[in-house]
Amino acid sequence: MKFFNLFNTISRRTVLLPHRAERSMIERRKVLKAILVKNPDRAEALNREHIRNVRENVIRYQDFIGLSY
C-alpha cells in the first residue's frame, strides 16, 4: 500500500475510535497555539506526542483499521 493511501486509511479509521477525533483536535490545537506564540520547541514536542498517540492507537486497533504488521 502506498504511503498516501495508508495515511488516508489510518486517518479515516482512527477518528472513528471512541473520543479519538476530539483528542486529536485538542492535540492539534495545542500544536497550533505553540506555533502562534513562536515556540517551535514546544510545537515540535506536542506534534511528536500527537504522532505517538496516533501510533499507539494504530497498534492497539490495527485489526479495526485493517492493518497487519
Summary of the structure (lengths in Angstrom):
residues: 69
radius of gyration: 13.3
end to end distance: 12.4
largest distance: 39.9
contacts: 163
relative contact order: 0.17
helix: 78%
strand: 0%
